[in-house]
Amino acid sequence: MADVMMGYLCTHEDLSRWDGFGLLLASSCLLYMAGMVLNDYFDRDIDAEERPDRPIPSGRVAVRLAKKVGFSMLLAGAALGWVAAFVFGDWRCAVVATVLAGMILVYDRILKQTPLAPLAMGCCRALNVLLGMSAAASDWHVMHWLVAGGIGTYIVGVTWFARTEARTSNRLQLLLATVVVVGGIGMVAWFPFCADGDLPSENRPSFALDKSANWHLLMGVMGLLIGWRCFRTVLDPSPAMVQAAVRHCIFSLVMLDAAACLAVRGPFWAFAILFLLAPTMFLGRWVYST
């Protein structure tokens, strides 16, 4: 929710178009959940060996049911993107939702076990941000591409970091993944300064530009805290440490989305996104994050 909400608020002054925004939000949620269910469906044989307590290998969820639910949510998510396209009168909503659905399926079915997996997962996250931006009144600006790319790059690093979380990880791999994670944060920190005269005034990142010292301090502290948590794991690449770091990075993504929104919309909407940390951390007590 944080991704698509941030993307929407980077291109809209508020959430006054509740009908259209609700469709994009529901599309994003369905596609995300479809990706998680299909991930478990396609990984059921591997999970039977590495994580036999997972829902499918443990027998708590039937294989046919997981397949049916996963593909149903995937199609429903893409369909809501088409409905949003008619509501907003913008074909980008339909195209982004459809491409995102396709990328989720390709990742889960084909690329998950290949070296391209982190890149594919990053593309999914970038597309999720673009889904929120898809109803923009004007063309996407380079600033929008950069913030979506920054979130995507961050997730490339996190996914790479988590590649071998079930066993002791390679220190060099963790170190390089940490560099990518911090690079994604750097892209988000940089995006406000790409604003120019082609950007509509209502989408100008005023907070970041007018309070650049505070903005740089905020992003610097965020990069330092996330980077240090990852770097500690390089020193101790045990499964428990890696999984804890990945969990921290996933939760921190909400903060990164809130920061990007802060740059454009100021504190009110940034705190609205940041509030999503509450249900995330609450549900995280029962939902396996990595």
Backbone as CSV, one residue per row, in Angstrom:
resi,resn,N_x,N_y,N_z,CA_x,CA_y,CA_z,C_x,C_y,C_z
1,MET,0.825,-1.209,0.000,0.000,0.000,0.000,0.861,1.261,0.000
2,ALA,1.980,1.200,0.718,2.829,2.387,0.824,3.391,2.784,-0.538
3,ASP,3.774,1.800,-1.347,4.329,2.091,-2.673,3.332,2.838,-3.552
4,VAL,2.144,2.271,-3.673,1.163,2.846,-4.594,0.623,4.169,-4.055
5,MET,0.518,4.287,-2.741,0.067,5.541,-2.140,1.098,6.646,-2.362
6,MET,2.367,6.315,-2.184,3.423,7.295,-2.444,3.416,7.719,-3.903
7,GLY,3.305,6.745,-4.813,3.286,7.077,-6.231,2.128,7.984,-6.591
8,TYR,0.967,7.702,-6.010,-0.213,8.522,-6.297,-0.036,9.943,-5.778
9,LEU,0.492,10.073,-4.542,0.640,11.401,-3.941,1.779,12.201,-4.571
10,CYS,2.696,11.537,-5.237,3.743,12.269,-5.958,3.189,12.947,-7.202
11,THR,2.009,12.517,-7.645,1.417,13.082,-8.856,0.045,13.704,-8.622
12,HIS,-0.461,13.660,-7.376,-1.746,14.261,-7.026,-1.593,15.022,-5.706
13,GLU,-2.324,16.093,-5.562,-2.219,16.915,-4.360,-2.821,16.254,-3.130
14,ASP,-3.784,15.355,-3.332,-4.411,14.664,-2.205,-5.087,13.401,-2.720
15,LEU,-5.909,12.791,-1.872,-6.612,11.556,-2.248,-8.088,11.823,-2.522
16,SER,-8.394,13.011,-3.048,-9.797,13.391,-3.256,-10.497,12.485,-4.269
17,ARG,-9.752,11.915,-5.218,-10.363,10.961,-6.154,-10.355,9.578,-5.522
18,TRP,-11.183,9.420,-4.499,-11.173,8.171,-3.745,-11.544,6.966,-4.603
19,ASP,-12.448,7.160,-5.556,-12.870,6.018,-6.377,-11.697,5.456,-7.180
20,GLY,-11.016,6.336,-7.887,-9.903,5.884,-8.703,-8.724,5.402,-7.872
21,PHE,-8.397,6.149,-6.813,-7.279,5.738,-5.967,-7.575,4.392,-5.314
22,GLY,-8.820,4.198,-4.869,-9.194,2.929,-4.251,-9.014,1.758,-5.209
23,LEU,-9.322,1.975,-6.492,-9.140,0.916,-7.488,-7.663,0.575,-7.671
24,LEU,-6.825,1.607,-7.728,-5.386,1.367,-7.875,-4.827,0.673,-6.633
25,LEU,-5.292,1.080,-5.467,-4.826,0.474,-4.227,-5.244,-0.995,-4.153
26,ALA,-6.504,-1.271,-4.507,-6.996,-2.650,-4.483,-6.261,-3.500,-5.518
27,SER,-5.998,-2.923,-6.686,-5.243,-3.637,-7.718,-3.861,-4.011,-7.201
28,SER,-3.185,-3.053,-6.576,-1.848,-3.298,-6.036,-1.875,-4.394,-4.979
29,CYS,-2.836,-4.315,-4.061,-2.907,-5.303,-2.975,-3.173,-6.706,-3.519
30,LEU,-4.095,-6.821,-4.472,-4.404,-8.128,-5.044,-3.204,-8.709,-5.785
31,LEU,-2.516,-7.859,-6.535,-1.346,-8.333,-7.275,-0.234,-8.760,-6.324
32,TYR,-0.043,-7.987,-5.252,0.997,-8.322,-4.278,0.687,-9.652,-3.602
33,MET,-0.563,-9.813,-3.153,-0.937,-11.059,-2.480,-0.892,-12.240,-3.440
34,ALA,-1.268,-11.999,-4.700,-1.172,-13.064,-5.705,0.271,-13.518,-5.851
35,GLY,1.185,-12.550,-5.850,2.595,-12.887,-5.964,3.071,-13.742,-4.807
36,MET,2.603,-13.453,-3.601,3.013,-14.240,-2.436,2.435,-15.656,-2.488
37,VAL,1.167,-15.770,-2.879,0.539,-17.097,-2.945,1.192,-17.933,-4.043
38,LEU,1.378,-17.344,-5.222,1.991,-18.088,-6.325,3.456,-18.412,-6.040
39,ASN,4.114,-17.563,-5.281,5.480,-17.856,-4.848,5.508,-19.161,-4.046
40,ASP,4.573,-19.297,-3.118,4.505,-20.516,-2.326,4.069,-21.710,-3.178
41,TYR,3.175,-21.459,-4.124,2.704,-22.549,-4.991,3.851,-23.115,-5.832
42,PHE,4.611,-22.229,-6.480,5.691,-22.696,-7.350,6.903,-23.189,-6.551
43,ASP,7.039,-22.754,-5.304,8.179,-23.151,-4.466,7.838,-24.316,-3.533
44,ARG,6.724,-24.964,-3.767,6.257,-25.958,-2.796,7.239,-27.125,-2.624
45,ASP,7.923,-27.521,-3.691,8.872,-28.636,-3.571,10.118,-28.216,-2.784
46,ILE,10.628,-26.998,-3.048,11.787,-26.495,-2.315,11.426,-26.293,-0.844
47,ASP,10.231,-25.720,-0.605,9.799,-25.487,0.780,9.621,-26.792,1.549
48,ALA,9.258,-27.853,0.825,9.095,-29.145,1.490,10.409,-29.610,2.107
49,GLU,11.542,-29.187,1.526,12.855,-29.562,2.044,13.384,-28.535,3.050
50,GLU,13.250,-27.220,2.704,13.867,-26.179,3.522,12.939,-25.619,4.591
51,ARG,11.633,-25.548,4.288,10.670,-24.972,5.244,9.402,-25.833,5.272
52,PRO,9.490,-27.040,5.795,8.330,-27.948,5.779,7.139,-27.450,6.588
53,ASP,7.347,-26.404,7.408,6.234,-25.873,8.202,5.414,-24.853,7.430
54,ARG,5.824,-24.512,6.194,5.064,-23.555,5.395,3.675,-24.128,5.088
55,PRO,2.692,-23.259,4.751,1.301,-23.713,4.621,1.075,-24.869,3.642
56,ILE,1.714,-24.809,2.449,1.453,-25.859,1.456,2.151,-27.170,1.812
57,PRO,3.482,-27.185,2.053,4.115,-28.473,2.369,3.622,-29.107,3.665
58,SER,3.139,-28.283,4.595,2.627,-28.844,5.849,1.226,-29.429,5.684
59,GLY,0.581,-29.134,4.556,-0.752,-29.663,4.295,-1.880,-28.788,4.798
60,ARG,-1.560,-27.637,5.403,-2.616,-26.759,5.908,-3.388,-26.097,4.772
61,VAL,-2.732,-25.929,3.615,-3.385,-25.369,2.430,-3.179,-26.340,1.272
62,ALA,-4.257,-26.708,0.602,-4.178,-27.637,-0.526,-3.502,-26.977,-1.723
63,VAL,-2.756,-27.752,-2.493,-2.037,-27.234,-3.655,-3.010,-26.623,-4.662
64,ARG,-4.103,-27.310,-4.951,-5.073,-26.808,-5.940,-5.717,-25.514,-5.466
65,LEU,-5.980,-25.414,-4.177,-6.575,-24.184,-3.642,-5.606,-23.015,-3.780
66,ALA,-4.328,-23.241,-3.461,-3.326,-22.175,-3.579,-3.229,-21.695,-5.031
67,LYS,-3.217,-22.631,-5.964,-3.142,-22.271,-7.389,-4.366,-21.453,-7.806
68,LYS,-5.540,-21.896,-7.399,-6.772,-21.213,-7.772,-6.835,-19.809,-7.181
69,VAL,-6.504,-19.682,-5.900,-6.545,-18.372,-5.243,-5.504,-17.429,-5.841
70,GLY,-4.298,-17.946,-6.063,-3.227,-17.111,-6.596,-3.552,-16.542,-7.963
71,PHE,-3.985,-17.393,-8.884,-4.288,-16.918,-10.238,-5.549,-16.055,-10.265
72,SER,-6.501,-16.341,-9.387,-7.717,-15.517,-9.327,-7.383,-14.094,-8.893
73,MET,-6.531,-13.956,-7.874,-6.143,-12.627,-7.411,-5.298,-11.909,-8.453
74,LEU,-4.462,-12.648,-9.170,-3.639,-12.036,-10.207,-4.522,-11.433,-11.305
75,LEU,-5.511,-12.191,-11.767,-6.414,-11.697,-12.811,-7.284,-10.559,-12.298
76,ALA,-7.743,-10.671,-11.055,-8.579,-9.610,-10.485,-7.795,-8.318,-10.331
77,GLY,-6.535,-8.407,-9.920,-5.704,-7.217,-9.778,-5.488,-6.514,-11.101
78,ALA,-5.194,-7.299,-12.145,-5.017,-6.710,-13.469,-6.327,-6.092,-13.963
79,ALA,-7.452,-6.776,-13.703,-8.756,-6.272,-14.148,-9.097,-4.937,-13.494
80,LEU,-8.775,-4.795,-12.207,-9.057,-3.529,-11.532,-8.217,-2.394,-12.117
81,GLY,-7.030,-2.712,-12.620,-6.235,-1.706,-13.305,-6.937,-1.197,-14.552
82,TRP,-7.624,-2.094,-15.269,-8.386,-1.688,-16.456,-9.602,-0.846,-16.064
83,VAL,-10.248,-1.220,-14.939,-11.383,-0.406,-14.471,-10.907,0.994,-14.104
84,ALA,-9.759,1.076,-13.432,-9.192,2.376,-13.076,-8.872,3.195,-14.321
85,ALA,-8.443,2.528,-15.382,-8.139,3.226,-16.632,-9.386,3.913,-17.188
86,PHE,-10.539,3.256,-17.091,-11.784,3.866,-17.557,-12.224,5.006,-16.629
87,VAL,-12.025,4.829,-15.330,-12.414,5.868,-14.376,-11.597,7.132,-14.589
88,PHE,-10.278,6.983,-14.746,-9.391,8.135,-14.925,-9.274,8.574,-16.380
89,GLY,-9.680,7.697,-17.284,-9.497,8.007,-18.701,-8.031,8.001,-19.092
90,ASP,-7.247,7.127,-18.486,-5.809,7.073,-18.737,-5.397,5.618,-18.949
91,TRP,-4.907,5.297,-20.140,-4.544,3.933,-20.488,-3.373,3.407,-19.667
92,ARG,-2.573,4.301,-19.055,-1.410,3.843,-18.301,-1.798,2.949,-17.130
93,CYS,-2.961,3.204,-16.505,-3.405,2.368,-15.382,-3.524,0.910,-15.806
94,ALA,-4.145,0.683,-16.962,-4.346,-0.675,-17.463,-3.029,-1.313,-17.876
95,VAL,-2.192,-0.566,-18.568,-0.922,-1.116,-19.060,-0.008,-1.499,-17.910
96,VAL,0.141,-0.605,-16.917,1.044,-0.890,-15.798,0.538,-2.083,-14.996
97,ALA,-0.760,-2.144,-14.724,-1.309,-3.263,-13.956,-1.108,-4.583,-14.694
98,THR,-1.297,-4.572,-16.006,-1.132,-5.790,-16.797,0.327,-6.228,-16.849
99,VAL,1.222,-5.279,-17.077,2.653,-5.612,-17.115,3.122,-6.108,-15.752
100,LEU,2.634,-5.484,-14.679,3.003,-5.909,-13.329,2.528,-7.332,-13.071
101,ALA,1.304,-7.655,-13.475,0.793,-9.019,-13.302,1.662,-10.015,-14.060
102,GLY,2.035,-9.657,-15.286,2.892,-10.534,-16.069,4.263,-10.719,-15.447
103,MET,4.829,-9.635,-14.924,6.155,-9.705,-14.298,6.118,-10.558,-13.038
104,ILE,5.034,-10.465,-12.270,4.890,-11.285,-11.062,4.888,-12.763,-11.433
105,LEU,4.128,-13.104,-12.467,4.048,-14.505,-12.891,5.390,-15.000,-13.419
106,VAL,6.070,-14.173,-14.208,7.374,-14.558,-14.752,8.382,-14.754,-13.624
107,TYR,8.340,-13.872,-12.644,9.261,-14.006,-11.501,9.002,-15.314,-10.754
108,ASP,7.758,-15.534,-10.358,7.442,-16.696,-9.540,7.648,-18.016,-10.290
109,ARG,7.305,-18.021,-11.575,7.331,-19.281,-12.339,8.688,-19.572,-12.970
110,ILE,9.407,-18.522,-13.425,10.602,-18.749,-14.238,11.880,-18.211,-13.601
111,LEU,11.857,-16.949,-13.159,13.089,-16.260,-12.801,13.511,-16.418,-11.344
112,LYS,12.632,-16.936,-10.495,12.908,-16.993,-9.061,14.240,-17.673,-8.740
113,GLN,14.562,-18.739,-9.459,15.769,-19.506,-9.161,16.937,-19.133,-10.062
114,THR,16.857,-18.024,-10.778,17.920,-17.601,-11.677,18.604,-16.342,-11.142
115,PRO,19.777,-15.996,-11.685,20.456,-14.769,-11.252,19.666,-13.496,-11.546
116,LEU,18.656,-13.585,-12.419,17.858,-12.409,-12.763,16.746,-12.129,-11.762
117,ALA,16.600,-13.003,-10.774,15.494,-12.868,-9.823,15.476,-11.525,-9.099
118,PRO,16.595,-11.051,-8.542,16.543,-9.752,-7.850,16.126,-8.612,-8.773
119,LEU,16.612,-8.639,-10.016,16.239,-7.586,-10.963,14.745,-7.638,-11.261
120,ALA,14.199,-8.845,-11.418,12.770,-8.991,-11.694,11.935,-8.501,-10.526
121,MET,12.359,-8.821,-9.305,11.618,-8.354,-8.127,11.677,-6.835,-8.016
122,GLY,12.841,-6.255,-8.321,12.950,-4.798,-8.312,12.035,-4.158,-9.332
123,CYS,11.910,-4.785,-10.501,10.994,-4.271,-11.531,9.557,-4.294,-11.038
124,CYS,9.192,-5.356,-10.308,7.834,-5.438,-9.756,7.558,-4.271,-8.817
125,ARG,8.521,-3.952,-7.966,8.329,-2.849,-7.019,8.276,-1.503,-7.732
126,ALA,9.142,-1.319,-8.714,9.118,-0.065,-9.469,7.783,0.089,-10.189
127,LEU,7.269,-1.000,-10.758,5.973,-0.959,-11.432,4.854,-0.666,-10.446
128,ASN,4.979,-1.136,-9.216,3.970,-0.855,-8.196,3.904,0.641,-7.896
129,VAL,5.078,1.296,-7.843,5.103,2.746,-7.656,4.491,3.438,-8.877
130,LEU,4.855,2.966,-10.065,4.316,3.556,-11.296,2.810,3.338,-11.412
131,LEU,2.299,2.256,-10.805,0.854,2.045,-10.802,0.167,3.185,-10.068
132,GLY,0.753,3.615,-8.951,0.205,4.767,-8.237,0.314,6.046,-9.035
133,MET,1.352,6.157,-9.862,1.563,7.353,-10.691,0.811,7.300,-12.005
134,SER,0.179,6.163,-12.303,-0.362,5.952,-13.647,-1.530,6.858,-14.002
135,ALA,-2.166,7.457,-12.993,-3.297,8.351,-13.258,-2.879,9.816,-13.224
136,ALA,-1.581,10.081,-13.378,-1.094,11.463,-13.347,-1.739,12.286,-14.454
137,ALA,-2.003,13.550,-14.159,-2.653,14.425,-15.144,-1.735,14.725,-16.323
138,SER,-0.435,14.615,-16.126,0.528,14.921,-17.186,1.450,13.732,-17.397
139,ASP,2.359,13.847,-18.351,3.325,12.792,-18.610,4.247,12.611,-17.409
140,TRP,4.775,11.421,-17.269,5.746,11.183,-16.211,7.007,12.000,-16.462
141,HIS,7.506,12.590,-15.400,8.723,13.386,-15.455,9.902,12.488,-15.072
142,VAL,11.119,12.906,-15.414,12.302,12.131,-15.045,12.362,11.911,-13.534
143,MET,11.832,12.862,-12.765,11.776,12.725,-11.322,10.960,11.506,-10.905
144,HIS,9.855,11.263,-11.602,8.999,10.126,-11.282,9.695,8.808,-11.613
145,TRP,10.373,8.770,-12.752,11.113,7.569,-13.120,12.215,7.283,-12.100
146,LEU,12.833,8.343,-11.592,13.950,8.172,-10.665,13.479,7.644,-9.314
147,VAL,12.369,8.155,-8.806,11.902,7.667,-7.506,11.405,6.227,-7.629
148,ALA,10.726,5.904,-8.730,10.297,4.513,-8.941,11.517,3.606,-9.104
149,GLY,12.513,4.088,-9.845,13.734,3.315,-10.011,14.504,3.153,-8.718
150,GLY,14.467,4.182,-7.863,15.136,4.090,-6.573,14.525,3.021,-5.684
151,ILE,13.190,2.987,-5.639,12.502,1.953,-4.856,12.797,0.579,-5.445
152,GLY,12.777,0.490,-6.780,13.089,-0.779,-7.429,14.509,-1.235,-7.141
153,THR,15.463,-0.309,-7.203,16.863,-0.652,-6.924,17.035,-1.116,-5.483
154,TYR,16.372,-0.448,-4.562,16.414,-0.843,-3.154,15.963,-2.296,-3.003
155,ILE,14.883,-2.659,-3.684,14.360,-4.019,-3.572,15.249,-5.023,-4.301
156,VAL,15.917,-4.603,-5.382,16.908,-5.482,-6.014,17.953,-5.892,-4.977
157,GLY,18.451,-4.901,-4.222,19.443,-5.190,-3.198,18.910,-6.081,-2.094
158,VAL,17.687,-5.801,-1.630,17.094,-6.602,-0.554,16.882,-8.043,-1.012
159,THR,16.392,-8.211,-2.241,16.151,-9.557,-2.768,17.461,-10.324,-2.933
160,TRP,18.474,-9.642,-3.436,19.794,-10.263,-3.573,20.328,-10.650,-2.193
161,PHE,20.133,-9.773,-1.233,20.570,-10.013,0.145,19.920,-11.275,0.705
162,ALA,18.673,-11.528,0.318,17.905,-12.636,0.892,18.010,-13.929,0.084
163,ARG,18.835,-13.952,-0.946,18.860,-15.097,-1.859,19.138,-16.420,-1.146
164,THR,20.026,-16.423,-0.183,20.399,-17.672,0.501,20.128,-17.566,1.997
165,GLU,19.003,-16.953,2.339,18.692,-16.691,3.746,18.453,-17.957,4.556
166,ALA,18.154,-19.068,3.880,17.866,-20.308,4.603,19.139,-21.029,5.055
167,ARG,20.304,-20.555,4.575,21.581,-21.137,4.989,22.601,-20.016,5.146
168,THR,23.791,-20.333,5.599,24.815,-19.309,5.776,25.148,-18.658,4.438
169,SER,25.073,-17.326,4.380,25.238,-16.593,3.124,26.704,-16.251,2.870
170,ASN,26.984,-15.957,1.610,28.315,-15.523,1.202,28.511,-14.053,1.582
171,ARG,29.620,-13.752,2.254,29.843,-12.390,2.739,29.949,-11.382,1.594
172,LEU,30.630,-11.759,0.509,30.781,-10.840,-0.619,29.432,-10.517,-1.243
173,GLN,28.584,-11.542,-1.365,27.241,-11.313,-1.907,26.456,-10.350,-1.034
174,LEU,26.536,-10.533,0.272,25.821,-9.647,1.196,26.358,-8.222,1.103
175,LEU,27.673,-8.078,0.976,28.277,-6.754,0.893,27.840,-6.028,-0.378
176,LEU,27.872,-6.736,-1.512,27.461,-6.126,-2.774,25.969,-5.779,-2.750
177,ALA,25.170,-6.645,-2.148,23.732,-6.363,-2.034,23.494,-5.133,-1.173
178,THR,24.292,-4.977,-0.121,24.179,-3.800,0.743,24.471,-2.528,-0.037
179,VAL,25.479,-2.577,-0.911,25.806,-1.420,-1.749,24.620,-1.058,-2.641
180,VAL,23.950,-2.062,-3.196,22.782,-1.807,-4.054,21.642,-1.201,-3.232
181,VAL,21.416,-1.723,-2.029,20.368,-1.181,-1.150,20.617,0.301,-0.874
182,VAL,21.834,0.627,-0.490,22.174,2.021,-0.197,22.094,2.869,-1.468
183,GLY,22.441,2.284,-2.617,22.316,3.007,-3.884,20.872,3.381,-4.186
184,GLY,19.933,2.473,-3.876,18.513,2.782,-4.061,18.069,3.931,-3.184
185,ILE,18.539,3.934,-1.938,18.224,5.048,-1.034,18.793,6.349,-1.586
186,GLY,20.006,6.266,-2.139,20.622,7.445,-2.733,19.830,8.002,-3.899
187,MET,19.247,7.128,-4.714,18.421,7.581,-5.832,17.187,8.322,-5.339
188,VAL,16.570,7.799,-4.275,15.408,8.488,-3.698,15.823,9.833,-3.114
189,ALA,17.004,9.882,-2.511,17.497,11.148,-1.947,17.757,12.176,-3.048
190,TRP,18.130,11.715,-4.219,18.516,12.597,-5.319,17.339,13.087,-6.155
191,PHE,16.207,12.313,-6.164,15.152,12.589,-7.132,14.576,14.012,-7.053
192,PRO,14.454,14.650,-5.874,13.864,16.000,-5.875,14.669,17.017,-6.666
193,PHE,15.947,16.785,-6.801,16.817,17.767,-7.438,16.859,17.611,-8.961
194,CYS,16.020,16.694,-9.463,15.834,16.569,-10.911,14.641,17.390,-11.395
195,ALA,13.946,18.042,-10.466,12.792,18.860,-10.843,13.244,20.028,-11.713
196,ASP,12.454,20.337,-12.725,12.760,21.472,-13.597,11.463,22.126,-14.053
197,GLY,11.558,23.011,-15.021,10.395,23.768,-15.469,9.322,22.934,-16.144
198,ASP,9.668,21.712,-16.595,8.685,20.846,-17.246,7.755,20.168,-16.247
199,LEU,8.090,20.257,-14.960,7.290,19.603,-13.930,6.143,20.511,-13.512
200,PRO,4.890,19.999,-13.486,3.767,20.818,-13.009,4.040,21.348,-11.603
201,SER,3.644,22.565,-11.349,3.962,23.213,-10.071,3.427,22.436,-8.873
202,GLU,2.242,21.802,-9.027,1.670,21.075,-7.888,2.466,19.806,-7.552
203,ASN,3.315,19.364,-8.470,4.128,18.176,-8.220,5.576,18.511,-7.890
204,ARG,5.853,19.783,-7.683,7.212,20.185,-7.346,7.583,19.683,-5.956
205,PRO,8.752,19.072,-5.780,9.176,18.577,-4.456,9.616,19.726,-3.554
206,SER,8.670,20.551,-3.164,8.971,21.799,-2.452,9.675,21.571,-1.130
207,PHE,9.228,20.575,-0.364,9.815,20.365,0.952,11.301,20.063,0.838
208,ALA,11.666,19.157,-0.053,13.067,18.768,-0.191,13.921,19.912,-0.735
209,LEU,13.354,20.682,-1.668,14.117,21.770,-2.273,14.253,22.956,-1.326
210,ASP,13.167,23.265,-0.606,13.193,24.421,0.292,13.925,24.135,1.605
211,LYS,13.953,22.871,2.005,14.626,22.485,3.249,15.671,21.414,2.921
212,SER,16.544,21.744,2.004,17.493,20.750,1.482,18.409,20.191,2.564
213,ALA,18.823,21.026,3.524,19.705,20.536,4.584,19.006,19.461,5.417
214,ASN,17.739,19.723,5.790,16.976,18.738,6.554,16.736,17.474,5.738
215,TRP,16.470,17.657,4.441,16.227,16.520,3.560,17.469,15.627,3.473
216,HIS,18.621,16.251,3.266,19.848,15.472,3.182,20.157,14.763,4.507
217,LEU,19.887,15.430,5.610,20.115,14.820,6.918,19.204,13.612,7.108
218,LEU,17.926,13.767,6.770,16.967,12.675,6.906,17.391,11.464,6.096
219,MET,17.704,11.685,4.819,18.056,10.567,3.954,19.404,9.973,4.344
220,GLY,20.315,10.814,4.824,21.600,10.307,5.280,21.464,9.391,6.479
221,VAL,20.656,9.803,7.439,20.426,8.984,8.628,19.735,7.676,8.242
222,MET,18.748,7.758,7.351,18.046,6.559,6.934,18.996,5.585,6.236
223,GLY,19.820,6.115,5.343,20.778,5.268,4.644,21.785,4.647,5.599
224,LEU,22.208,5.418,6.589,23.178,4.920,7.561,22.585,3.805,8.416
225,LEU,21.373,3.987,8.899,20.747,2.987,9.759,20.479,1.683,9.018
226,ILE,19.926,1.797,7.796,19.636,0.589,7.018,20.930,-0.082,6.570
227,GLY,21.880,0.736,6.098,23.146,0.186,5.641,23.915,-0.502,6.760
228,TRP,23.904,0.091,7.954,24.622,-0.505,9.077,23.998,-1.831,9.484
229,ARG,22.672,-1.909,9.460,22.010,-3.176,9.814,22.414,-4.280,8.834
230,CYS,22.511,-3.928,7.560,22.929,-4.906,6.557,24.408,-5.258,6.722
231,PHE,25.247,-4.247,6.988,26.679,-4.489,7.105,27.002,-5.376,8.302
232,ARG,26.255,-5.247,9.381,26.443,-6.121,10.543,26.258,-7.578,10.158
233,THR,25.357,-7.817,9.213,25.100,-9.177,8.776,26.251,-9.721,7.943
234,VAL,26.976,-8.836,7.268,28.166,-9.275,6.537,29.167,-9.888,7.515
235,LEU,29.254,-9.346,8.700,30.180,-9.858,9.720,29.691,-11.181,10.308
236,ASP,28.362,-11.362,10.328,27.787,-12.611,10.840,26.680,-13.060,9.882
237,PRO,27.055,-13.789,8.809,26.085,-14.138,7.761,25.222,-15.356,8.069
238,SER,24.880,-15.560,9.328,24.039,-16.696,9.708,22.604,-16.464,9.226
239,PRO,21.834,-17.537,9.028,20.446,-17.380,8.571,19.619,-16.451,9.454
240,ALA,19.764,-16.554,10.765,18.973,-15.718,11.666,19.293,-14.240,11.464
241,MET,20.573,-13.908,11.313,20.973,-12.517,11.118,20.503,-11.989,9.763
242,VAL,20.639,-12.805,8.721,20.215,-12.379,7.384,18.710,-12.151,7.354
243,GLN,17.947,-13.067,7.903,16.491,-12.932,7.896,16.041,-11.723,8.701
244,ALA,16.713,-11.441,9.803,16.373,-10.260,10.608,16.667,-8.978,9.826
245,ALA,17.782,-8.957,9.095,18.131,-7.775,8.303,17.142,-7.569,7.166
246,VAL,16.748,-8.654,6.523,15.774,-8.556,5.429,14.437,-8.036,5.962
247,ARG,14.022,-8.546,7.084,12.781,-8.069,7.723,12.875,-6.573,8.010
248,HIS,14.006,-6.134,8.527,14.226,-4.715,8.817,14.154,-3.887,7.529
249,CYS,14.748,-4.380,6.454,14.729,-3.645,5.173,13.317,-3.554,4.603
250,ILE,12.555,-4.635,4.738,11.178,-4.625,4.229,10.334,-3.605,4.996
251,PHE,10.457,-3.606,6.314,9.722,-2.626,7.104,10.191,-1.205,6.794
252,SER,11.496,-1.055,6.565,12.047,0.276,6.285,11.584,0.825,4.949
253,LEU,11.098,-0.043,4.069,10.591,0.429,2.785,9.419,1.386,2.976
254,VAL,8.594,1.134,3.988,7.486,2.046,4.293,8.031,3.429,4.643
255,MET,9.122,3.460,5.400,9.744,4.734,5.764,10.336,5.422,4.530
256,LEU,10.893,4.643,3.627,11.456,5.213,2.402,10.355,5.808,1.532
257,ASP,9.216,5.112,1.435,8.067,5.644,0.707,7.563,6.928,1.351
258,ALA,7.495,6.937,2.675,7.039,8.128,3.392,7.975,9.300,3.142
259,ALA,9.284,9.029,3.106,10.260,10.089,2.851,10.081,10.671,1.449
260,ALA,9.858,9.801,0.457,9.647,10.280,-0.912,8.407,11.155,-0.998
261,CYS,7.350,10.749,-0.283,6.132,11.558,-0.244,6.386,12.881,0.461
262,LEU,7.179,12.849,1.530,7.509,14.062,2.273,8.149,15.104,1.356
263,ALA,9.010,14.667,0.472,9.715,15.585,-0.420,8.749,16.401,-1.262
264,VAL,7.628,15.781,-1.656,6.676,16.428,-2.561,5.484,17.025,-1.817
265,ARG,4.945,16.305,-0.839,3.678,16.710,-0.207,3.815,17.241,1.208
266,GLY,4.983,17.118,1.807,5.146,17.624,3.160,4.766,16.606,4.220
267,PRO,4.790,17.007,5.508,4.662,16.070,6.630,3.323,15.341,6.733
268,PHE,2.201,15.995,6.418,0.895,15.377,6.673,0.762,14.033,5.954
269,TRP,0.944,14.045,4.637,0.768,12.815,3.870,1.906,11.833,4.117
270,ALA,3.085,12.359,4.453,4.196,11.464,4.797,3.856,10.650,6.042
271,PHE,3.256,11.305,7.043,2.873,10.591,8.251,1.721,9.613,7.977
272,ALA,0.867,9.945,7.016,-0.214,9.026,6.645,0.361,7.713,6.115
273,ILE,1.414,7.819,5.311,2.071,6.609,4.813,2.830,5.912,5.934
274,LEU,3.508,6.699,6.756,4.291,6.130,7.844,3.404,5.347,8.819
275,PHE,2.145,5.759,8.931,1.216,5.074,9.823,1.015,3.614,9.402
276,LEU,1.280,3.320,8.119,1.133,1.943,7.644,2.126,0.997,8.316
277,LEU,3.135,1.555,8.971,4.066,0.704,9.725,3.364,-0.019,10.873
278,ALA,2.335,0.616,11.430,1.649,0.017,12.576,1.026,-1.333,12.221
279,PRO,0.138,-1.403,11.206,-0.397,-2.725,10.855,0.669,-3.674,10.309
280,THR,1.691,-3.113,9.654,2.765,-3.965,9.139,3.474,-4.693,10.275
281,MET,3.836,-3.967,11.310,4.545,-4.568,12.436,3.620,-5.464,13.252
282,PHE,2.348,-5.084,13.351,1.391,-5.909,14.094,1.178,-7.249,13.407
283,LEU,0.904,-7.210,12.097,0.686,-8.449,11.347,1.974,-9.236,11.210
284,GLY,3.125,-8.547,11.285,4.398,-9.229,11.196,4.664,-10.206,12.321
285,ARG,3.854,-10.128,13.371,3.996,-11.092,14.476,3.541,-12.469,14.046
286,TRP,2.700,-12.546,13.019,2.192,-13.845,12.553,2.579,-14.168,11.111
287,VAL,2.801,-13.133,10.302,3.110,-13.347,8.892,4.621,-13.396,8.698
288,TYR,5.107,-14.469,8.080,6.541,-14.629,7.829,6.971,-13.618,6.774
289,SER,7.957,-12.786,7.091,8.282,-11.643,6.233,9.270,-11.951,5.117
290,THR,10.059,-13.026,5.255,11.154,-13.251,4.303,10.980,-14.545,3.547
